[in-house]
Every structure is written in structure tokens, then in C-alpha cells.
Amino acid sequence: MPEKEPQNLDLSKFENVERPKDSDTGSSSNTTLGLLMDVELELSAILGSTDMSIKKILELTKGSIIELENKTAEPIDLLVNGKPIGKGEVVIIEDNFGLRITDTVDEGLKIHE
């Protein structure tokens, strides 16, 4: 396959576009944030975890109880798209479980798994 020779690029065919200027009022960042307000994210609360062998998992039946490593007094991890954003405590609202947020991750800090 023969090599192609580089050709000069005719820049006159491209539209000249300027980068948007940041405004002092911050309205452009508010507009950008507004575009994201309807984006749905997966929010999950991790009650705890445990290690089990395949044999034990296959023995699980209706009514089986799995003991988790978290203690009942420990805060529950709150995740958005799998990334920790805070901690909370389990509450019951009518017939549903809920999470009362007790702590959030400060910007720039992460909760270590």
C-alpha cells in the first residue's frame, strides 16, 4: 500500500468560532447546571456486605438470613452511580425504607471503600 503524501489544509473552509467568555455574574454556569437538572442518576444505599462460598449461596432458600458485616449502629453508605457521596441512617417511612442523610462528602474528599 503506497504512502499518501501530506496535503496542505485549506483553513478557509472552517468557520471561525470564539470560545464563550466566562461572565462575572456566573449566569453561564447556572445555565449549564440547569441543563443537567433533569438527568437521572442511580442512587443506592449499601446496608452491608459479606463473603459467601458458591455452595452457601446455592443453599439459600426463601426465609434464609444473610448476616452482613455492618453493625446496626454504623452509618449506611450513600452512592450516586457507584461513587460514595455521603452516609446516613435507615428510617422507615410508612411501609418503605428510607435514608436520613447524616454526612456528605466534602468537595475534593472521598470516602474510602
N, CA, C and O of each residue as an XYZ file, in Angstrom:
452
protein
N       0.848     -1.182      0.000
C       0.000      0.000      0.000
C       0.887      1.237      0.000
O       1.687      1.411      0.920
N       0.770      2.101     -1.005
C       1.639      3.281     -1.080
C       1.261      4.308     -0.024
O       0.092      4.485      0.317
N       2.305      4.987      0.488
C       2.063      6.033      1.488
C       1.496      7.270      0.814
O       1.901      7.622     -0.294
N       0.563      7.927      1.481
C      -0.021      9.153      0.943
C       0.829     10.333      1.380
O       1.344     10.374      2.497
N       0.959     11.260      0.500
C       1.690     12.484      0.820
C       0.792     13.412      1.626
O      -0.394     13.535      1.322
N       1.338     14.072      2.654
C       0.517     15.032      3.400
C       0.119     16.190      2.501
O       0.898     16.637      1.659
N      -1.090     16.664      2.689
C      -1.580     17.781      1.886
C      -1.810     18.977      2.789
O      -2.088     18.835      3.980
N      -1.691     20.147      2.206
C      -1.948     21.369      2.955
C      -3.432     21.477      3.248
O      -4.266     21.161      2.399
N      -3.753     21.917      4.433
C      -5.136     22.046      4.859
C      -5.629     23.448      4.540
O      -5.003     24.434      4.928
N      -6.746     23.539      3.837
C      -7.334     24.831      3.484
C      -8.231     25.275      4.638
O      -9.372     24.828      4.751
N      -7.712     26.153      5.490
C      -8.441     26.612      6.670
C      -9.612     27.522      6.342
O     -10.450     27.767      7.209
N      -9.698     28.026      5.127
C     -10.796     28.930      4.774
C     -12.143     28.207      4.767
O     -13.188     28.856      4.788
N     -12.131     26.873      4.736
C     -13.373     26.105      4.712
C     -13.996     25.963      6.104
O     -15.150     25.552      6.226
N     -13.240     26.300      7.153
C     -13.730     26.137      8.522
C     -14.249     27.456      9.067
O     -13.688     28.521      8.809
N     -15.326     27.360      9.821
C     -15.919     28.540     10.438
C     -15.055     28.957     11.630
O     -14.605     28.110     12.402
N     -14.830     30.237     11.773
C     -14.053     30.753     12.895
C     -14.988     30.926     14.089
O     -15.915     31.735     14.039
N     -14.752     30.177     15.154
C     -15.614     30.208     16.332
C     -14.789     30.646     17.530
O     -13.675     30.167     17.740
N     -15.342     31.554     18.308
C     -14.655     32.006     19.517
C     -15.139     31.210     20.713
O     -16.299     30.802     20.774
N     -14.247     30.992     21.660
C     -14.600     30.320     22.909
C     -15.515     31.240     23.708
O     -15.253     32.439     23.796
N     -16.610     30.686     24.304
C     -17.500     31.528     25.111
C     -16.741     32.136     26.285
O     -15.912     31.481     26.917
N     -17.040     33.392     26.558
C     -16.378     34.080     27.667
C     -17.127     33.809     28.958
O     -18.357     33.787     28.979
N     -16.372     33.599     30.048
C     -16.999     33.428     31.359
C     -17.530     34.771     31.818
O     -16.827     35.780     31.751
N     -18.763     34.786     32.281
C     -19.334     36.038     32.763
C     -19.004     36.212     34.233
O     -18.795     35.234     34.951
N     -18.959     37.432     34.668
C     -18.655     37.730     36.070
C     -19.811     37.353     36.981
O     -19.602     37.114     38.171
N     -21.035     37.293     36.443
C     -22.199     37.023     37.281
C     -22.391     35.540     37.541
O     -23.158     35.170     38.430
N     -21.711     34.677     36.786
C     -21.860     33.238     36.970
C     -23.109     32.683     36.311
O     -23.459     31.524     36.533
N     -23.794     33.498     35.497
C     -25.040     33.033     34.895
C     -24.808     31.912     33.894
O     -25.680     31.064     33.703
N     -23.623     31.895     33.241
C     -23.381     30.819     32.272
C     -23.250     29.479     32.991
O     -23.685     28.454     32.465
N     -22.659     29.471     34.182
C     -22.555     28.209     34.914
C     -23.929     27.783     35.423
O     -24.211     26.586     35.490
N     -24.794     28.740     35.785
C     -26.156     28.403     36.193
C     -26.940     27.816     35.028
O     -27.721     26.881     35.210
N     -26.735     28.359     33.829
C     -27.404     27.843     32.644
C     -26.931     26.423     32.367
O     -27.739     25.538     32.084
N     -25.624     26.207     32.447
C     -25.069     24.874     32.220
C     -25.600     23.893     33.250
O     -25.984     22.779     32.893
N     -25.630     24.273     34.497
C     -26.153     23.406     35.547
C     -27.634     23.135     35.315
O     -28.101     22.024     35.570
N     -28.367     24.109     34.846
C     -29.783     23.931     34.555
C     -30.034     22.863     33.506
O     -31.044     22.161     33.559
N     -29.121     22.736     32.555
C     -29.262     21.709     31.521
C     -29.172     20.309     32.104
O     -29.697     19.365     31.515
N     -28.520     20.156     33.246
C     -28.317     18.843     33.847
C     -29.375     18.459     34.866
O     -29.382     17.322     35.336
N     -30.256     19.361     35.217
C     -31.196     19.119     36.302
C     -32.150     17.950     36.070
O     -32.627     17.357     37.038
N     -32.441     17.601     34.819
C     -33.365     16.501     34.539
C     -32.651     15.181     34.258
O     -33.300     14.183     33.945
N     -31.315     15.165     34.366
C     -30.564     13.929     34.133
C     -30.761     13.004     35.326
O     -30.564     13.408     36.472
N     -31.152     11.755     35.053
C     -31.381     10.795     36.130
C     -30.097     10.044     36.458
O     -29.352      9.652     35.560
N     -29.845      9.849     37.742
C     -28.687      9.123     38.236
C     -29.167      7.985     39.125
O     -30.254      8.052     39.699
N     -28.361      6.951     39.235
C     -28.693      5.829     40.111
C     -28.208      6.151     41.524
O     -27.018      6.374     41.749
N     -29.135      6.171     42.459
C     -28.828      6.440     43.864
C     -29.037      5.142     44.632
O     -30.098      4.526     44.533
N     -28.034      4.722     45.397
C     -28.164      3.480     46.147
C     -27.564      3.636     47.536
O     -26.663      4.445     47.758
N     -28.084      2.847     48.460
C     -27.594      2.813     49.834
C     -27.111      1.397     50.116
O     -27.839      0.433     49.880
N     -25.907      1.271     50.611
C     -25.314     -0.040     50.872
C     -25.473     -0.369     52.354
O     -24.848      0.250     53.216
N     -26.321     -1.358     52.631
C     -26.563     -1.763     54.019
C     -25.381     -2.513     54.602
O     -25.107     -2.401     55.797
N     -24.687     -3.268     53.789
C     -23.553     -4.049     54.262
C     -23.170     -5.077     53.228
O     -23.748     -5.130     52.142
N     -22.193     -5.896     53.570
C     -21.744     -6.934     52.648
C     -21.225     -8.120     53.443
O     -21.016     -8.035     54.653
N     -21.022     -9.216     52.747
C     -20.463    -10.408     53.366
C     -19.844    -11.266     52.274
O     -20.162    -11.089     51.098
N     -18.985    -12.172     52.635
C     -18.399    -13.126     51.687
C     -19.066    -14.472     51.905
O     -19.228    -14.924     53.038
N     -19.455    -15.113     50.798
C     -20.070    -16.436     50.875
C     -19.512    -17.314     49.770
O     -19.205    -16.836     48.678
N     -19.384    -18.595     50.059
C     -18.959    -19.537     49.029
C     -20.133    -19.818     48.099
O     -21.290    -19.594     48.454
N     -19.822    -20.304     46.920
C     -20.871    -20.663     45.968
C     -21.789    -21.715     46.588
O     -23.004    -21.671     46.393
N     -21.222    -22.646     47.326
C     -22.020    -23.697     47.974
C     -23.074    -23.078     48.890
O     -24.240    -23.471     48.843
N     -22.671    -22.104     49.731
C     -23.609    -21.451     50.656
C     -24.672    -20.662     49.892
O     -25.840    -20.656     50.280
N     -24.274    -20.004     48.818
C     -25.241    -19.233     48.023
C     -26.289    -20.165     47.413
O     -27.476    -19.840     47.400
N     -25.858    -21.306     46.915
C     -26.789    -22.258     46.308
C     -27.725    -22.885     47.339
O     -28.786    -23.393     46.978
N     -27.346    -22.856     48.615
C     -28.187    -23.405     49.675
C     -29.237    -22.409     50.168
O     -30.104    -22.776     50.960
N     -29.172    -21.147     49.708
C     -30.138    -20.137     50.142
C     -31.527    -20.476     49.638
O     -31.702    -20.886     48.491
N     -32.506    -20.302     50.502
C     -33.902    -20.530     50.141
C     -34.732    -19.375     50.697
O     -34.213    -18.511     51.404
N     -36.000    -19.368     50.376
C     -36.901    -18.366     50.917
C     -36.860    -18.457     52.438
O     -37.040    -19.532     53.009
N     -36.621    -17.319     53.089
C     -36.547    -17.291     54.545
C     -35.129    -17.361     55.078
O     -34.917    -17.164     56.274
N     -34.144    -17.637     54.217
C     -32.746    -17.661     54.657
C     -32.340    -16.266     55.126
O     -32.818    -15.258     54.606
N     -31.470    -16.227     56.097
C     -30.972    -14.950     56.621
C     -29.484    -14.853     56.318
O     -28.722    -15.783     56.582
N     -29.080    -13.717     55.763
C     -27.676    -13.461     55.469
C     -27.211    -12.380     56.433
O     -27.746    -11.272     56.437
N     -26.227    -12.698     57.238
C     -25.694    -11.720     58.190
C     -24.680    -10.840     57.479
O     -23.740    -11.337     56.860
N     -24.876     -9.528     57.571
C     -23.991     -8.569     56.926
C     -22.934     -8.095     57.914
O     -23.133     -8.156     59.127
N     -21.813     -7.624     57.387
C     -20.705     -7.200     58.235
C     -20.955     -5.876     58.946
O     -20.368     -5.631     60.000
N     -21.817     -5.013     58.394
C     -22.109     -3.735     59.062
C     -22.902     -3.964     60.338
O     -23.788     -4.817     60.379
N     -22.591     -3.218     61.359
C     -23.357     -3.252     62.607
C     -24.562     -2.327     62.442
O     -24.547     -1.423     61.607
N     -25.589     -2.553     63.232
C     -26.817     -1.762     63.088
C     -26.594     -0.281     63.407
O     -27.311      0.571     62.882
N     -25.622      0.038     64.249
C     -25.387      1.434     64.622
C     -24.474      2.153     63.625
O     -24.332      3.374     63.694
N     -23.855      1.414     62.701
C     -22.947      2.040     61.734
C     -23.731      2.776     60.658
O     -24.799      2.322     60.246
N     -23.198      3.928     60.192
C     -23.873      4.647     59.106
C     -23.848      3.840     57.813
O     -22.946      3.035     57.582
N     -24.848      4.070     56.983
C     -25.009      3.400     55.697
C     -24.381      4.275     54.614
O     -24.582      5.489     54.601
N     -23.612      3.654     53.696
C     -23.005      4.411     52.600
C     -24.053      4.788     51.569
O     -24.883      3.960     51.193
N     -24.021      6.034     51.110
C     -24.904      6.548     50.070
C     -24.069      6.751     48.814
O     -23.060      7.456     48.844
N     -24.490      6.130     47.701
C     -23.722      6.184     46.459
C     -24.559      6.789     45.334
O     -25.768      6.572     45.265
N     -23.915      7.538     44.464
C     -24.525      8.012     43.231
C     -23.697      7.451     42.094
O     -22.505      7.736     41.978
N     -24.343      6.645     41.247
C     -23.651      5.950     40.153
C     -22.413      5.213     40.645
O     -21.381      5.195     39.974
N     -22.526      4.605     41.826
C     -21.441      3.798     42.365
C     -20.368      4.567     43.099
O     -19.439      3.959     43.630
N     -20.464      5.881     43.147
C     -19.461      6.713     43.824
C     -20.033      7.208     45.146
O     -21.150      7.725     45.178
N     -19.280      7.057     46.246
C     -19.780      7.497     47.553
C     -19.932      9.011     47.624
O     -19.026      9.757     47.252
N     -21.095      9.454     48.109
C     -21.321     10.897     48.272
C     -21.721     11.255     49.695
O     -21.788     12.434     50.041
N     -21.991     10.244     50.531
C     -22.383     10.547     51.900
C     -22.688      9.297     52.696
O     -22.476      8.172     52.244
N     -23.192      9.531     53.894
C     -23.587      8.452     54.799
C     -24.916      8.830     55.436
O     -25.288     10.003     55.476
N     -25.624      7.824     55.931
C     -26.908      8.106     56.539
C     -27.365      6.980     57.429
O     -26.651      5.999     57.639
N     -28.590      7.138     57.959
C     -29.163      6.109     58.817
C     -30.505      5.675     58.238
O     -31.246      6.486     57.681
N     -30.805      4.394     58.376
C     -32.037      3.833     57.834
C     -33.222      4.304     58.664
O     -33.182      4.291     59.895
N     -34.283      4.723     57.966
C     -35.537      5.117     58.613
C     -36.672      4.387     57.894
O     -36.505      3.914     56.770
N     -37.813      4.303     58.549
C     -38.988      3.691     57.928
C     -40.022      4.785     57.710
O     -40.389      5.509     58.635
N     -40.487      4.893     56.464
C     -41.494      5.882     56.091
C     -42.691      5.103     55.577
O     -42.651      4.549     54.478
N     -43.760      5.057     56.373
C     -44.927      4.213     56.093
C     -44.446      2.772     55.928
O     -43.946      2.183     56.887
N     -44.585      2.191     54.736
C     -44.145      0.804     54.527
C     -42.814      0.717     53.782
O     -42.429     -0.367     53.343
N     -42.111      1.827     53.634
C     -40.876      1.857     52.849
C     -39.668      2.188     53.725
O     -39.785      2.874     54.741
N     -38.519      1.688     53.312
C     -37.266      2.104     53.928
C     -36.843      3.418     53.323
O     -37.145      3.704     52.164
N     -36.149      4.215     54.098
C     -35.587      5.462     53.620
C     -34.215      5.646     54.216
O     -33.773      4.826     55.022
N     -33.533      6.708     53.835
C     -32.209      7.009     54.365
C     -32.175      8.470     54.775
O     -32.376      9.358     53.947
N     -31.922      8.717     56.050
C     -31.731     10.085     56.539
C     -30.238     10.392     56.404
O     -29.407      9.754     57.051
N     -29.907     11.362     55.568
C     -28.501     11.699     55.330
C     -27.939     12.396     56.563
O     -28.473     13.400     57.031
N     -26.852     11.838     57.072
C     -26.215     12.396     58.271
C     -24.880     13.058     57.968
O     -24.380     13.851     58.766
N     -24.295     12.729     56.798
C     -22.987     13.273     56.450
C     -22.843     13.244     54.936
O     -23.278     12.289     54.292
N     -22.239     14.277     54.363
C     -21.958     14.291     52.937
C     -20.462     14.443     52.729
O     -19.747     14.951     53.592
N     -20.004     13.994     51.575
C     -18.592     14.093     51.248
C     -18.295     15.530     50.869
O     -18.963     16.100     50.007
N     -17.291     16.121     51.511
C     -16.879     17.465     51.144
C     -16.256     17.441     49.757
O     -15.661     16.441     49.355
N     -16.391     18.535     49.033
C     -15.824     18.600     47.688
C     -14.324     18.345     47.762
O     -13.620     18.940     48.577
N     -13.850     17.461     46.907
C     -12.423     17.139     46.890
C     -12.040     15.999     47.802
O     -10.927     15.484     47.701
N     -12.944     15.580     48.708
C     -12.652     14.460     49.591
C     -13.464     13.261     49.149
O     -14.542     13.409     48.574
N     -12.942     12.067     49.419
C     -13.657     10.841     49.057
C     -13.758      9.946     50.277
O     -12.892      9.958     51.152
N     -14.830      9.169     50.317
C     -14.975      8.137     51.342
C     -14.235      6.914     50.816
O     -14.522      6.440     49.716
N     -13.301      6.411     51.579
C     -12.549      5.240     51.136
C     -13.354      3.987     51.388
O     -13.940      3.799     52.454
N     -13.369      3.125     50.367
C     -14.138      1.877     50.468
C     -13.385      0.868     51.283
O     -13.866     -0.247     51.483
